[in-house]
Amino acid sequence: MLEMKVEGLTLDPLTNMPIITLKDLSGKWFLPIWVGIFEANAIAIQMEKIATPRPMTHDLIKNIIDGIEAKVNHIVVNDLKDNTFYAVISLTLNNHIVNIDSRPSDAIAVALRVNAPIYVAEKVINMAKGPGLSEGEDIKDQEKLKKWLEDLRPEDFGKYEM
């Protein structure tokens, strides 16, 4: 597993769908995950530290976790099947580990709220490699990512469908 952080949010230039960009801590790998607008908004609100007048859904989840005295250990984007990414939220509750199935966008939104590590299984990185990605390639700036996204062809998007 590779520990990753949310590098940013961007829009797919062809579909205008939001993309969460995860980057490993060494800067050698990145993973774009296409998400819905509401999930992207939940992540953006947390990244920008925007206060909302009432708890949003992921804030509510955090409040429930806190209320039952559980702890989020980490989240893992653990699979990519039939064009869909999968994730789990690992919790400790009463000294028991509980893994909760989740969409990656929801798991990431929760992880950001509780400061939990974000991991991606290496098999997901390998399955999700797109054009222009190679082992050890360093994604140093948003411009390089933007160029990669602009160069994608419509047939390349099939493997990232929601």
Sine and cosine of phi, psi and omega as CSV:
sin_phi,cos_phi,sin_psi,cos_psi,sin_omega,cos_omega
0.00,0.00,0.58,-0.81,0.07,-1.00
-0.94,-0.34,0.75,-0.66,0.11,-0.99
-0.98,0.21,0.70,-0.71,-0.04,-1.00
-0.75,-0.67,0.26,-0.97,0.10,-0.99
-0.77,-0.64,0.32,-0.95,0.07,-1.00
-0.97,0.24,0.91,-0.41,0.01,-1.00
-0.98,0.19,-0.58,0.81,0.01,-1.00
0.19,-0.98,-0.05,-1.00,0.08,-1.00
-0.85,-0.53,0.63,-0.78,0.04,-1.00
-0.57,-0.82,0.09,-1.00,0.04,-1.00
-0.93,-0.35,0.67,-0.75,0.11,-0.99
-0.90,0.43,0.84,-0.55,-0.07,-1.00
-0.91,0.41,-0.34,0.94,-0.01,-1.00
-1.00,-0.03,-0.64,0.77,-0.11,-0.99
-0.95,-0.32,-0.18,0.98,-0.10,-0.99
0.88,0.48,0.35,0.94,0.09,-1.00
-0.99,0.12,0.62,-0.79,0.04,-1.00
-0.93,0.38,0.54,-0.84,0.06,-1.00
-0.78,-0.62,0.81,-0.59,0.15,-0.99
-1.00,0.04,0.76,-0.64,0.04,-1.00
-0.94,-0.33,0.88,-0.47,0.09,-1.00
-0.99,-0.17,0.62,-0.78,0.03,-1.00
-0.73,-0.68,0.69,-0.73,0.02,-1.00
-0.94,0.33,0.30,-0.95,-0.12,-0.99
-0.91,0.41,-0.40,0.92,0.02,-1.00
-0.99,0.10,-0.23,0.97,-0.02,-1.00
0.99,0.15,0.20,0.98,-0.06,-1.00
-1.00,-0.05,-0.38,0.93,-0.05,-1.00
-0.77,-0.64,0.54,-0.84,0.17,-0.99
-0.64,-0.77,0.40,-0.92,-0.04,-1.00
-0.70,-0.72,0.91,-0.41,0.11,-0.99
-1.00,0.04,0.73,-0.69,0.04,-1.00
-0.81,-0.59,0.88,-0.47,0.03,-1.00
-0.97,0.26,0.74,-0.68,-0.06,-1.00
-0.70,-0.71,0.15,-0.99,0.07,-1.00
-0.98,0.20,0.29,-0.96,-0.05,-1.00
-0.90,0.44,-0.62,0.79,-0.04,-1.00
-0.94,0.35,-0.63,0.78,0.03,-1.00
-0.92,0.39,-0.66,0.75,0.04,-1.00
-0.89,0.46,-0.65,0.76,0.02,-1.00
-0.89,0.46,-0.67,0.74,0.01,-1.00
-0.89,0.46,-0.62,0.78,0.02,-1.00
-0.94,0.33,-0.69,0.72,0.00,-1.00
-0.88,0.47,-0.67,0.75,0.02,-1.00
-0.85,0.53,-0.68,0.73,-0.01,-1.00
-0.95,0.31,-0.66,0.75,0.00,-1.00
-0.88,0.47,-0.59,0.81,-0.02,-1.00
-1.00,0.01,-0.02,1.00,0.01,-1.00
0.84,0.55,0.68,0.73,0.01,-1.00
-1.00,0.07,0.81,-0.58,0.03,-1.00
-0.99,0.15,0.67,-0.74,0.07,-1.00
-0.94,-0.35,0.49,-0.87,-0.05,-1.00
-0.91,0.42,-0.49,0.87,0.03,-1.00
-0.71,-0.71,0.39,-0.92,-0.02,-1.00
-0.89,0.46,0.74,-0.67,0.14,-0.99
-0.99,0.14,0.09,-1.00,-0.10,-0.99
-0.82,0.58,-0.73,0.69,-0.04,-1.00
-0.95,0.30,-0.46,0.89,0.13,-0.99
-0.92,0.38,-0.64,0.77,0.06,-1.00
-0.87,0.49,-0.70,0.72,0.03,-1.00
-0.86,0.50,-0.70,0.71,0.06,-1.00
-0.86,0.52,-0.70,0.72,0.00,-1.00
-0.89,0.45,-0.61,0.79,0.05,-1.00
-0.91,0.41,-0.72,0.69,0.02,-1.00
-0.85,0.53,-0.72,0.70,0.04,-1.00
-0.89,0.45,-0.67,0.74,-0.06,-1.00
-0.90,0.43,-0.54,0.84,0.02,-1.00
-1.00,-0.08,0.15,0.99,0.04,-1.00
0.84,0.54,0.66,0.75,0.11,-0.99
-0.99,-0.12,0.17,-0.99,0.02,-1.00
-0.70,-0.71,0.72,-0.69,0.12,-0.99
-0.99,0.12,0.89,-0.45,0.01,-1.00
-0.96,0.27,-0.74,0.67,-0.01,-1.00
-0.09,-1.00,0.14,-0.99,0.19,-0.98
-0.85,-0.53,0.44,-0.90,0.01,-1.00
-0.71,-0.70,0.82,-0.57,0.23,-0.97
-0.99,0.15,0.97,-0.25,-0.25,-0.97
-0.95,-0.32,-0.14,0.99,-0.02,-1.00
-0.35,-0.94,0.34,-0.94,0.10,-1.00
-0.64,-0.77,0.96,-0.28,-0.04,-1.00
-0.75,-0.66,0.69,-0.73,0.05,-1.00
0.73,0.68,0.73,0.68,0.07,-1.00
0.93,0.36,0.28,0.96,-0.04,-1.00
-0.82,-0.58,0.76,-0.65,0.09,-1.00
-0.99,0.15,0.55,-0.84,0.04,-1.00
-0.83,-0.56,0.46,-0.89,0.03,-1.00
-0.55,-0.84,0.28,-0.96,0.14,-0.99
-0.73,-0.68,0.54,-0.84,0.14,-0.99
-0.96,-0.27,0.86,-0.51,0.00,-1.00
-1.00,-0.09,0.87,-0.49,0.01,-1.00
-0.91,-0.42,0.48,-0.88,0.24,-0.97
-0.93,-0.36,0.82,-0.57,0.01,-1.00
-0.69,-0.73,0.86,-0.50,-0.02,-1.00
0.79,0.62,0.73,0.69,0.02,-1.00
0.90,0.44,0.31,0.95,0.06,-1.00
-0.88,-0.47,0.64,-0.77,0.09,-1.00
-1.00,0.08,0.77,-0.64,0.03,-1.00
-0.81,-0.58,0.81,-0.59,0.04,-1.00
-0.97,-0.25,0.85,-0.53,-0.07,-1.00
-0.96,-0.29,0.83,-0.55,0.06,-1.00
-0.89,0.45,0.66,-0.75,-0.08,-1.00
-0.44,-0.90,0.40,-0.92,0.24,-0.97
-0.96,0.27,0.57,-0.82,0.01,-1.00
-0.83,0.56,-0.64,0.77,-0.03,-1.00
-0.88,0.47,-0.66,0.75,0.03,-1.00
-0.94,0.35,-0.66,0.75,0.02,-1.00
-0.88,0.47,-0.67,0.74,0.01,-1.00
-0.91,0.42,-0.68,0.73,0.02,-1.00
-0.87,0.50,-0.65,0.76,0.04,-1.00
-0.93,0.36,-0.72,0.70,-0.02,-1.00
-0.84,0.53,-0.65,0.76,0.02,-1.00
-0.90,0.44,-0.58,0.82,-0.03,-1.00
-0.96,0.28,-0.46,0.89,-0.04,-1.00
-0.94,-0.35,0.13,0.99,-0.01,-1.00
0.83,0.56,0.68,0.73,0.03,-1.00
-1.00,-0.08,0.53,-0.85,0.04,-1.00
-0.90,0.43,0.51,-0.86,0.04,-1.00
-0.91,-0.41,0.82,-0.57,0.02,-1.00
-0.87,-0.50,0.43,-0.90,0.12,-0.99
-0.77,-0.64,0.77,-0.64,0.04,-1.00
-0.90,0.43,0.63,-0.77,-0.02,-1.00
-0.87,0.50,-0.55,0.84,0.01,-1.00
-0.90,0.44,-0.53,0.85,0.04,-1.00
-0.93,0.36,-0.68,0.74,0.05,-1.00
-0.85,0.53,-0.73,0.69,-0.03,-1.00
-0.91,0.41,-0.63,0.78,-0.01,-1.00
-0.95,0.30,-0.46,0.89,-0.10,-0.99
-0.99,-0.11,0.05,1.00,-0.01,-1.00
-0.83,0.56,0.75,-0.67,0.02,-1.00
-0.92,-0.39,-0.06,-1.00,0.02,-1.00
-0.87,0.50,0.66,-0.75,0.07,-1.00
1.00,0.09,-0.02,1.00,0.03,-1.00
-0.98,-0.20,0.74,-0.67,0.06,-1.00
-0.58,-0.81,0.37,-0.93,-0.02,-1.00
-0.86,0.51,0.73,-0.68,0.05,-1.00
0.99,0.10,-0.07,1.00,0.01,-1.00
-0.94,0.33,0.76,-0.65,-0.05,-1.00
-0.99,-0.13,0.88,-0.47,0.06,-1.00
-1.00,0.01,0.99,-0.17,-0.16,-0.99
-1.00,0.01,-0.40,0.92,-0.07,-1.00
-0.45,-0.89,0.23,-0.97,-0.02,-1.00
-0.91,0.42,-0.48,0.88,-0.02,-1.00
-0.90,0.43,-0.65,0.76,0.02,-1.00
-0.90,0.43,-0.68,0.73,0.05,-1.00
-0.88,0.47,-0.71,0.70,0.00,-1.00
-0.86,0.51,-0.69,0.73,0.02,-1.00
-0.88,0.47,-0.69,0.73,0.02,-1.00
-0.87,0.50,-0.71,0.71,0.00,-1.00
-0.90,0.44,-0.65,0.76,0.00,-1.00
-0.91,0.41,-0.48,0.88,-0.02,-1.00
-1.00,0.10,-0.15,0.99,0.02,-1.00
-0.90,0.43,0.58,-0.82,0.06,-1.00
-0.99,-0.15,0.38,-0.92,-0.01,-1.00
-0.80,0.60,-0.61,0.79,-0.01,-1.00
-0.92,0.38,-0.32,0.95,0.05,-1.00
-0.96,0.29,-0.36,0.93,-0.07,-1.00
-0.98,0.22,-0.33,0.95,-0.05,-1.00
-0.80,0.60,-0.62,0.79,-0.07,-1.00
-0.97,0.26,-0.08,1.00,-0.02,-1.00
-0.91,-0.42,0.20,0.98,-0.05,-1.00
-0.86,0.52,0.49,-0.87,0.02,-1.00
-1.00,0.05,0.00,0.00,0.00,0.00
